[in-house]
Amino acid sequence: MNAGGLGDTDLKSSPLSEWTHTVSRRYQHILDKSTPHVLHRWIGFAVVVLIYALRVYFVQGFYIVTYGLGIYILQLFLAFLSPQVDPELQDGPTLPTHGSEEFRPFVRRLPEFKFWYSLTRAFCIAFTLTFFSMFDVPVFWPILLFYWLVLFVSTMKRQIMHMIKYRYVPFTFGKQKYTGKKAATVDDATATRP
């Protein structure tokens, strides 16, 4: 031991922590590189969902896991549709409600990348849970499905009413193109001549 009471092994990081750090950096690098590839990420997510659905269908169980996954998806979807600052709770500037007000872009509470990442991770975790029989609780799945549909309809109705009340649309369909003021047409110029 040295004078500070630390052994030589305390000064160096262990091979396990170095390996963990290297793997986490590579994983983060892959995530960072996938950020601009929105369509490819969602196609990959669709493949993960299909694999999970096939697993649950062929095993004929794990409906509680799927129900919990559905509740989590609903919670994520509501955060994805909601503005970052709720207009009901905000005292300062709000979203513009008239055409003459300043344009402020819609900023989501949950950005698209985090929405995709959370969904993909949730499906992977749920898929892993389907390999453990202790999570296969026998339930009558139509009741769970009905209850989830009622929950979905009621929460989406509330969310849509909130969107209508504060006049925001959480989706954009490409960049808007402005044409500016229209120039006087040739017909208008000739009509004023004698």
C-alpha positions in Angstrom: 0.0 0.0 0.0 1.1 3.5 -0.6 1.0 6.4 1.8 -2.6 7.4 1.1 -3.8 3.9 2.0 -4.8 3.0 -1.6 -3.7 -0.2 -3.2 -2.3 -0.4 -6.7 -5.6 -1.9 -8.0 -7.6 1.1 -6.8 -5.7 3.5 -9.2 -6.4 1.4 -12.3 -9.9 0.7 -13.6 -10.8 -2.9 -13.8 -11.0 -4.6 -17.2 -14.7 -5.1 -16.7 -15.3 -1.4 -16.2 -13.2 -0.6 -19.2 -15.1 -3.1 -21.3 -18.4 -1.7 -20.1 -17.3 1.9 -20.9 -16.2 0.8 -24.4 -19.5 -1.0 -25.1 -21.6 1.9 -23.9 -19.6 4.4 -26.0 -20.0 2.2 -29.1 -23.8 1.8 -28.4 -24.1 5.5 -28.0 -22.2 6.1 -31.2 -24.6 3.8 -33.1 -27.6 5.6 -31.6 -26.1 9.0 -32.6 -25.5 7.8 -36.2 -29.1 6.5 -36.4 -30.7 9.8 -35.4 -31.1 11.3 -38.9 -32.4 8.0 -40.4 -36.0 8.3 -39.2 -37.6 6.0 -41.7 -35.1 3.2 -41.2 -35.4 3.5 -37.4 -39.2 3.1 -37.6 -38.9 0.2 -40.0 -36.6 -1.5 -37.5 -39.2 -0.8 -34.8 -41.9 -2.3 -36.9 -39.8 -5.5 -37.2 -39.3 -5.6 -33.4 -43.1 -5.2 -32.9 -43.8 -8.0 -35.4 -41.4 -10.3 -33.6 -43.0 -9.5 -30.3 -46.5 -10.0 -31.7 -45.5 -13.4 -33.2 -44.0 -14.5 -29.9 -47.1 -13.6 -27.9 -49.4 -15.2 -30.6 -47.5 -18.5 -30.7 -47.0 -18.8 -27.0 -50.7 -17.8 -26.3 -49.9 -16.0 -23.1 -48.2 -13.1 -21.5 -51.2 -10.9 -21.8 -50.4 -9.0 -18.6 -47.0 -8.1 -20.0 -48.7 -6.9 -23.2 -51.3 -4.9 -21.3 -48.5 -3.2 -19.3 -46.7 -2.5 -22.5 -49.9 -1.0 -24.0 -50.3 1.3 -21.0 -46.7 2.4 -21.3 -47.2 3.0 -25.1 -50.2 5.1 -24.3 -48.3 7.2 -21.8 -45.4 7.7 -24.3 -47.8 8.7 -27.1 -49.5 11.3 -24.9 -46.2 12.8 -24.0 -45.3 12.8 -27.7 -48.5 14.7 -28.6 -48.3 17.2 -25.8 -46.4 20.5 -25.9 -43.3 20.9 -23.8 -45.0 23.6 -21.8 -48.7 23.1 -21.0 -50.7 26.2 -22.0 -53.1 25.6 -19.1 -50.4 25.9 -16.5 -48.3 28.6 -18.2 -48.6 32.2 -17.0 -46.2 33.7 -19.6 -46.4 33.6 -23.4 -48.6 30.9 -24.9 -49.1 29.3 -28.2 -50.4 31.7 -30.9 -54.2 31.5 -31.3 -54.6 34.1 -34.1 -52.9 34.5 -37.4 -51.5 37.9 -36.4 -49.6 36.5 -33.4 -46.0 35.5 -33.6 -45.3 32.0 -34.9 -43.8 29.6 -32.4 -42.9 26.1 -33.5 -44.5 23.2 -31.7 -42.0 21.7 -29.2 -42.9 18.3 -28.0 -42.7 17.1 -24.4 -41.2 13.9 -25.7 -39.1 14.3 -28.9 -39.4 11.8 -31.8 -36.1 10.1 -31.2 -36.7 9.6 -27.5 -40.2 8.4 -28.4 -38.8 5.8 -30.8 -36.0 4.8 -28.4 -38.4 4.3 -25.5 -40.8 2.3 -27.6 -38.1 0.1 -29.0 -36.6 -0.5 -25.6 -40.0 -1.3 -24.1 -40.8 -3.9 -26.7 -37.3 -5.5 -26.3 -37.9 -5.7 -22.5 -41.4 -7.1 -23.0 -40.0 -9.7 -25.4 -37.4 -10.7 -22.8 -40.1 -11.1 -20.2 -41.9 -13.6 -22.4 -39.2 -16.1 -21.7 -39.9 -16.2 -17.9 -43.0 -18.2 -17.0 -43.6 -16.2 -13.8 -44.8 -13.3 -15.9 -47.4 -15.5 -17.7 -50.3 -14.7 -15.4 -53.6 -16.4 -16.5 -56.1 -13.7 -17.4 -59.1 -13.3 -19.6 -57.5 -11.2 -22.3 -60.6 -9.7 -23.9 -61.3 -7.8 -20.7 -57.8 -6.4 -20.7 -58.2 -5.4 -24.3 -61.6 -3.8 -23.7 -60.3 -1.9 -20.7 -57.3 -0.7 -22.7 -59.5 0.5 -25.6 -61.7 2.4 -23.2 -58.7 4.0 -21.6 -57.2 4.9 -25.0 -60.5 6.5 -26.3 -61.0 8.5 -23.1 -57.4 9.8 -22.9 -57.2 10.6 -26.6 -60.6 12.4 -26.4 -59.2 14.6 -23.6 -56.0 15.2 -25.6 -57.8 16.1 -28.8 -60.0 18.5 -26.8 -56.9 20.1 -25.4 -55.4 20.5 -28.9 -58.6 22.1 -30.1 -58.9 24.4 -27.1 -55.3 25.7 -27.5 -55.2 25.4 -31.3 -52.0 23.4 -31.8 -51.3 20.6 -34.2 -48.4 18.3 -33.1 -47.7 17.1 -36.6 -45.9 18.9 -39.4 -46.1 17.7 -43.0 -42.9 19.1 -44.5 -41.7 22.6 -44.8 -44.3 25.3 -45.6 -43.7 27.2 -48.8 -44.6 30.9 -48.9 -45.3 32.5 -52.2 -45.3 36.1 -51.0 -47.5 38.8 -52.5 -48.9 38.1 -55.9 -47.9 40.5 -58.7 -50.5 42.3 -60.8 -51.6 40.1 -63.7 -51.4 41.2 -67.3 -55.2 41.1 -67.6 -55.5 43.7 -64.8 -53.1 46.0 -66.5 -54.8 45.8 -69.9 -58.2 46.3 -68.3 -57.3 49.8 -67.1 -56.3 51.0 -70.6 -58.8 53.0 -72.6 
